[in-house]
């Protein structure tokens, strides 16, 4: 069994349910559309935004969609996706993203970071957009460092936007004592909702259309089972659908039915 043989079996022009879908082709279900709109608003207003959701709910995908619509001549986007590097690593990544060489000592690295953000804004006319992924894993020092970074300018103006993406624990954490100061600076919060049953069906159909199949390939029973087991989380929907396609191909069938979906559930559960 090979990817090419499966693609040939279904008549796909490309593999479905992958990560390489361009932002303009993403399925516009309610949770995705609202998260994207809110991130875009935070960026336009240079605000701090917090977008939370379960693992695989589409937070990063929404951020990617929002960033794709930015004018590169007016924005510098820095994606920070490694939460374990600590505050120094975070500041160093920002400095490197702005074309600088991070200074060794933290005492000089902090002002270097704020100076480069200010320079990007004042001299190049570009707003810095910081996307902090997996932010629920940030330690207290890192979150405090982000708050201090937002203090630059003495609240007179904001030179950058900050989007914190994370699991629901992040939202709860910002209400706790040590993090209240940062929480009070958050201008917009949004919790990404999972797909409902109808959205799950249209989501699957959209991925299949992008792969070259506009007809019905998944039975209603198969879609229902995928939705139930995935709890409407897009990443899990993707995984189950890929396994169901493989099971259907192995059985020599043309339509993904409930039995193929159950085989997919068993395969994913075994992992």
ABEGO torsion letter per residue (X at the ends): XBAAAAAAAAGBABBBGBAABBAAABBBBAAAAAAAAAAAAAAAAGBBBBBBEBBGAGAAAAAAAAAAABBAAABBBBBBABAAAEAAAAAAAAAAAAGBBBBABAAAAAAAAAAAAAAAAAAAGBBBBBBBBGAAABBAAAAAAAAAAAABGGGABBABBBBBBBBAAAAAAAABAAAAAAAAABABBBBBBBBBAAAAAAAAAAAAAAAGBABBABBAAAAAAAAAAAGGBAAAAAAAAAAAAAAAAAAGBABBBAAAAAAAAAAAAAX
